[in-house]
Amino acid sequence: MLRVLMFLVPLALSVYAFIDCISTKEDDIRHMPKPLWAILVLLFPLVGSISWLIAGKRRSPAADGWSGMRDRRRQQWVAPDDNPEFLKSLDEDDDWKKDDRNKRDEP
């Protein structure tokens, strides 16, 4: 089992790094041109893949560690009773139901 993992883990890492390298936009690639990164990942699977993941691609601010976390606005889930838009929509539904009831009651 360990022999299989020693083969499959680097292979999966290489496949992931190669696909990530190919699908990344040219603007987000650092240090070397895209074809050179792809060749590096193919020729030196373990070293090339690790170097691509560490240094090859410009990451999003959230992936930069704590500094990215400070700068990024956190969008959190809001409970319905704390959400003013949801409460306003309930009031509109109630008004619609009241109007509908009044129309039915009129002869």
C-alpha positions as CSV (number, residue, x, y, z in Angstrom):
1,M,0.0,0.0,0.0
2,L,2.8,2.4,0.9
3,R,4.5,1.7,-2.5
4,V,1.3,2.6,-4.3
5,L,1.0,5.9,-2.3
6,M,4.6,6.8,-3.0
7,F,3.8,6.6,-6.7
8,L,0.2,8.0,-6.7
9,V,0.8,11.1,-4.6
10,P,3.6,12.6,-6.7
11,L,1.6,11.7,-9.9
12,A,-1.5,13.4,-8.6
13,L,0.5,16.4,-7.6
14,S,2.1,16.6,-11.0
15,V,-1.2,16.3,-12.8
16,Y,-2.8,19.0,-10.6
17,A,0.2,21.3,-11.1
18,F,0.3,20.8,-14.8
19,I,-3.4,21.4,-15.3
20,D,-3.3,24.5,-13.0
21,C,-0.3,25.8,-14.9
22,I,-2.0,25.4,-18.3
23,S,-5.3,26.9,-17.1
24,T,-3.8,29.9,-15.4
25,K,-3.9,33.3,-17.2
26,E,-0.6,34.7,-18.4
27,D,-1.1,37.8,-16.2
28,D,-1.2,35.6,-13.0
29,I,2.1,33.7,-13.8
30,R,5.3,34.9,-12.0
31,H,9.0,34.6,-12.6
32,M,9.0,32.6,-15.9
33,P,6.8,32.2,-19.1
34,K,3.9,29.8,-19.0
35,P,5.5,27.2,-21.5
36,L,8.6,27.1,-19.4
37,W,6.6,26.3,-16.2
38,A,4.7,23.6,-18.1
39,I,8.0,22.0,-19.3
40,L,9.5,22.2,-15.8
41,V,6.5,20.5,-14.3
42,L,6.6,17.7,-16.9
43,L,10.3,17.1,-16.9
44,F,10.8,17.3,-13.1
45,P,7.5,16.2,-11.7
46,L,8.0,16.5,-8.0
47,V,10.4,19.5,-7.9
48,G,8.6,21.3,-10.8
49,S,5.1,20.8,-9.2
50,I,6.2,22.0,-5.8
51,S,8.0,25.0,-7.3
52,W,4.9,25.9,-9.4
53,L,2.6,25.7,-6.4
54,I,5.0,27.9,-4.3
55,A,6.4,30.4,-6.7
56,G,4.8,30.1,-10.1
57,K,1.3,31.5,-9.7
58,R,0.1,34.8,-8.2
59,R,-2.4,33.9,-5.5
60,S,-5.5,35.7,-4.3
61,P,-5.2,38.0,-1.3
62,A,-6.9,35.5,0.9
63,A,-4.1,33.0,0.2
64,D,-1.4,35.4,1.3
65,G,-1.9,34.6,4.9
66,W,-3.0,37.0,7.7
67,S,-2.4,40.2,5.8
68,G,-4.9,39.0,3.2
69,M,-7.4,38.1,5.9
70,R,-7.2,41.6,7.3
71,D,-7.7,43.4,4.0
72,R,-10.5,41.2,2.8
73,R,-14.1,42.0,3.8
74,R,-15.7,39.1,5.4
75,Q,-19.2,38.3,4.1
76,Q,-21.0,36.4,6.8
77,W,-24.3,34.7,6.7
78,V,-27.0,36.9,8.3
79,A,-30.0,35.3,10.1
80,P,-33.3,36.2,8.5
81,D,-34.5,38.1,11.5
82,D,-31.4,40.3,11.4
83,N,-31.7,40.9,7.6
84,P,-33.5,44.2,6.9
85,E,-34.2,43.2,3.3
86,F,-35.9,40.0,4.3
87,L,-38.0,41.7,7.0
88,K,-39.0,44.3,4.4
89,S,-40.1,41.6,2.0
90,L,-42.3,40.1,4.8
91,D,-44.0,43.4,5.3
92,E,-44.7,43.6,1.5
93,D,-46.2,40.1,1.6
94,D,-48.4,41.1,4.5
95,D,-49.6,44.2,2.7
96,W,-50.4,42.1,-0.4
97,K,-52.4,39.6,1.7
98,K,-54.3,42.4,3.5
99,D,-55.3,43.9,0.1
100,D,-56.4,40.5,-1.2
101,R,-58.5,39.9,1.9
102,N,-60.2,43.4,1.6
103,K,-61.1,42.7,-2.0
104,R,-62.7,39.4,-1.1
105,D,-64.7,41.0,1.8
106,E,-66.2,43.7,-0.4
107,P,-69.6,42.8,-1.9
